[in-house]
Every structure is written in C-alpha cells, then in structure tokens.
C-alpha cells in the first residue's frame, strides 16, 4: 500500500484512538462520579444505620430503665400491700385483744358487783341474825327474870306465911315474955335473903 493511502489510515486511527480515549475518560469519570455517589450513599446509609442502631440502643436502654422502674414500683407496691396486710392483721389482733380485755373487765366488774351485792346481803343477813340473837337473848333474859321474879314472889309468900306464923307465936308467951314455941328467926332471915337475892337477879336480867 502506498504512503498516500497509509497517512489517512494513521490519522483515522489516531482520531479513533483520541475518540476512544475521550470516551474512556468520560466513562471513567462517570464511573468515578458514580463510585463517589455510591460511596456517599453507602456512607449516608451507614450513618443512617448507625443512627438507627443508636436509636435502637437508646430505646433498649430506655426500655430496660422503664422495666427496672416498673419492677421497682411493683416491688414498692408489693411492700406497701404486705405492710398494709400486716398492719391490718396487727389491727385485728389489737382489736381482738381490746375486746378480750373489755370482756374480762366486764366480767370482773360483774363479779365485783355480784360480790358487793352478796356482801351487802350477807351483812343484812348477819345484822338480822344479830337482831334475832339479841331478841332471843332479851327474851331469854326476860324469861329468866320472870322466873326469878316468880321465885321471889314464892319466897315472899313463904316469908309472909312464916311471919304470920311467927306472929301467932307471940300470943302464947311464958312468964318471962318469951314465946312458948321457938321463933324461926334463922329461917325467916334465910327466906328474906333469898327473896332479896331473887329480886336483884330479876332486876339485873331485866336491864
């Protein structure tokens, strides 16, 4: 092939090479830009994923904190419920104890009242028994006094009879003026003493 024909071919090849080089450069630039865009998108996605992960971690931590707070609140409520139940049981025990004490106090008061009434009744009975005994004693003393008086009256009657008999003896005297029948002076004195003694005893019993 002659040189005249080869020159246009060389020029065309150069141009083609230049065109291809230009195309390749544009493609590389486009690919670089696309790679940058993809890298930027990947970085943005990574940042978004990191943000979501941070949010998820914060949500998890918040949920755990809320769970701990809820558990603590439930524990506090349970403690309060247990304390209330214990306080209720203690209040019921105290109420039962007060009721037993009140019942015991009432029983003691009733027993004391019964004892007081019984004591008063026993005192009235004892007073009545003393009155009856005193009346019986007075009656016995009065009966004894009456008996003494009756004996004194009998003794006085015997003394009167004796004195009347002695008076008759003075109608029969001897020359010296003495009674023929001896006088019973000792018997008269004895009867008079006995009569006076019975009268004094009757008076003492009557006082």
KETOR-153133 format. One line per 4 residues: number of its first residue (from 0); their letters; for each residue x negated, y negated, z negated of C-alpha. Coordinates in Angstrom, 2 decimals, m for minus. Example, Ala and Ser with C-alpha at 12.3 -4.5 7.8 and 13.67 -1.06 7.14 Angstrom:
// residues 2
0	AS	m12.30 4.50 m7.80; m13.67 1.06 m7.14
END
This chain:
// residues 207
0	XXXX	0.00 0.00 0.00; m1.43 m3.43 0.81; m2.20 m6.17 m1.71; 0.63 m8.33 m0.48
4	XXXX	3.10 m5.76 m1.48; 1.42 m4.94 m4.81; 1.47 m8.52 m6.05; 5.25 m8.83 m6.14
8	XXXX	5.43 m5.50 m7.87; 2.95 m6.65 m10.52; 4.83 m9.84 m11.01; 8.09 m7.96 m11.29
12	XXXX	6.56 m5.60 m13.80; 5.24 m8.47 m15.84; 8.59 m10.14 m15.72; 10.23 m6.88 m16.66
16	XXXX	7.77 m6.49 m19.47; 8.47 m10.00 m20.60; 12.18 m9.39 m20.39; 11.84 m6.14 m22.23
20	XXXX	9.60 m7.79 m24.79; 12.09 m10.57 m25.23; 14.92 m8.07 m25.58; 12.89 m6.05 m28.01
24	XXXX	12.09 m9.16 m30.01; 15.73 m10.17 m30.12; 16.70 m6.64 m31.15; 14.03 m6.59 m33.83
28	XXXX	15.17 m9.98 m35.02; 18.74 m8.80 m35.03; 17.72 m5.64 m36.82; 15.72 m7.68 m39.32
32	XXXX	18.64 m10.00 m39.89; 20.94 m7.03 m40.22; 18.50 m5.42 m42.62; 18.37 m8.64 m44.62
36	XXXX	22.13 m8.81 m44.63; 22.37 m5.19 m45.65; 19.74 m5.75 m48.34; 21.61 m8.81 m49.55
40	XXXX	24.88 m6.85 m49.51; 23.20 m3.97 m51.32; 21.76 m6.40 m53.88; 25.14 m8.03 m54.29
44	XXXX	26.73 m4.63 m54.65; 24.06 m3.66 m57.16; 24.69 m6.87 m59.10; 28.42 m6.21 m58.94
48	XXXX	27.90 m2.64 m60.10; 25.62 m3.86 m62.90; 28.24 m6.42 m63.87; 30.93 m3.75 m63.82
52	XXXX	28.68 m1.46 m65.84; 28.05 m4.30 m68.31; 31.77 m4.96 m68.49; 32.44 m1.24 m68.94
56	XXXX	29.82 m1.07 m71.71; 31.24 m4.16 m73.37; 34.73 m2.64 m73.05; 33.44 0.62 m74.52
60	XXXX	31.74 m1.21 m77.38; 34.89 m3.28 m77.93; 36.98 m0.11 m77.88; 34.64 1.53 m80.38
64	XXXX	34.76 m1.58 m82.57; 38.55 m1.62 m82.31; 38.64 2.09 m83.17; 36.38 1.52 m86.17
68	XXXX	38.52 m1.40 m87.30; 41.66 0.67 m86.79; 40.19 3.57 m88.72; 39.13 1.19 m91.49
72	XXXX	42.61 m0.32 m91.53; 44.18 3.13 m91.62; 41.82 4.11 m94.44; 42.74 0.93 m96.32
76	XXXX	46.45 1.58 m95.76; 46.00 5.16 m96.92; 44.14 3.98 m100.01; 46.89 1.46 m100.73
80	XXXX	49.51 4.18 m100.20; 47.62 6.51 m102.54; 47.23 3.69 m105.08; 50.94 2.90 m104.85
84	XXXX	51.82 6.57 m105.25; 49.53 6.84 m108.28; 50.97 3.62 m109.70; 54.49 4.98 m109.14
88	XXXX	53.59 8.23 m110.89; 51.98 6.28 m113.75; 55.04 4.03 m114.00; 57.30 7.09 m114.10
92	XXXX	55.10 8.63 m116.82; 55.22 5.40 m118.80; 58.99 5.17 m118.33; 59.40 8.77 m119.50
96	XXXX	57.09 8.10 m122.46; 59.08 4.97 m123.38; 62.31 6.94 m123.04; 60.94 9.68 m125.31
100	XXXX	59.73 7.06 m127.80; 63.11 5.33 m127.71; 64.90 8.65 m128.21; 62.54 9.57 m131.05
104	XXXX	63.05 6.13 m132.61; 66.80 6.50 m132.29; 66.63 9.96 m133.86; 64.52 8.58 m136.72
108	XXXX	66.92 5.68 m137.19; 69.89 8.03 m137.14; 68.12 10.36 m139.58; 67.25 7.40 m141.80
112	XXXX	70.87 6.19 m141.65; 72.13 9.69 m142.50; 69.61 9.89 m145.33; 70.69 6.46 m146.58
116	XXXX	74.37 7.39 m146.45; 73.63 10.72 m148.07; 71.57 8.98 m150.75; 74.38 6.50 m151.40
120	XXXX	76.87 9.35 m151.55; 74.62 11.30 m153.91; 74.22 8.18 m156.05; 78.01 7.72 m156.15
124	XXXX	78.45 11.39 m157.00; 75.78 11.14 m159.71; 77.42 7.99 m161.08; 80.79 9.72 m161.11
128	XXXX	79.24 12.76 m162.77; 77.66 10.48 m165.38; 81.00 8.78 m165.93; 82.72 12.15 m166.26
132	XXXX	79.99 13.37 m168.61; 80.26 10.18 m170.66; 84.04 10.53 m170.74; 83.70 14.19 m171.73
136	XXXX	81.21 13.18 m174.42; 83.57 10.47 m175.66; 86.42 12.96 m175.64; 84.30 15.49 m177.50
140	XXXX	83.23 12.84 m180.00; 86.83 11.70 m180.33; 87.93 15.31 m180.85; 85.14 15.80 m183.35
144	XXXX	86.10 12.52 m185.06; 89.73 13.60 m185.14; 88.66 16.93 m186.57; 86.57 15.13 m189.21
148	XXXX	89.47 12.86 m189.99; 91.76 15.83 m190.25; 89.31 17.46 m192.66; 89.01 14.15 m194.54
152	XXXX	92.79 13.94 m194.76; 92.93 17.51 m196.02; 90.21 16.72 m198.54; 92.04 13.56 m199.60
156	XXXX	95.28 15.53 m200.02; 93.45 18.14 m202.09; 91.89 15.31 m204.10; 95.31 13.74 m204.68
160	XXXX	96.70 17.09 m205.78; 93.70 17.60 m208.03; 94.11 14.11 m209.51; 97.84 14.75 m210.08
164	XXXX	96.98 18.00 m211.85; 94.34 16.24 m213.93; 96.86 13.52 m214.79; 99.20 16.15 m216.25
168	XXXX	96.38 17.44 m218.45; 96.32 14.06 m220.24; 99.85 14.78 m221.54; 98.54 17.68 m223.60
172	XXXX	95.70 16.47 m225.82; 94.40 17.62 m229.21; 93.90 15.63 m232.41; 90.66 14.12 m231.11
176	XXXX	92.41 12.92 m227.92; 90.76 15.49 m225.70; 92.82 17.36 m223.19; 93.62 20.86 m224.18
180	XXXX	92.82 22.09 m220.65; 89.34 21.10 m219.49; 89.14 18.46 m216.82; 87.71 19.41 m213.39
184	XXXX	85.52 16.33 m213.08; 82.82 18.02 m211.00; 85.38 19.46 m208.60; 87.06 16.07 m208.30
188	XXXX	83.71 14.41 m207.64; 82.87 17.07 m205.07; 86.19 16.60 m203.28; 85.78 12.82 m203.27
192	XXXX	82.24 13.06 m201.94; 83.37 15.50 m199.25; 86.27 13.20 m198.29; 84.00 10.13 m198.05
196	XXXX	81.41 12.06 m196.03; 84.05 13.23 m193.55; 85.39 9.69 m193.18; 81.88 8.29 m192.46
200	XXXX	81.20 11.06 m189.92; 84.53 10.39 m188.22; 83.73 6.67 m188.04; 80.26 7.36 m186.60
204	XXX	81.72 9.66 m183.95; 84.35 7.08 m183.09; 81.78 4.33 m182.39
END
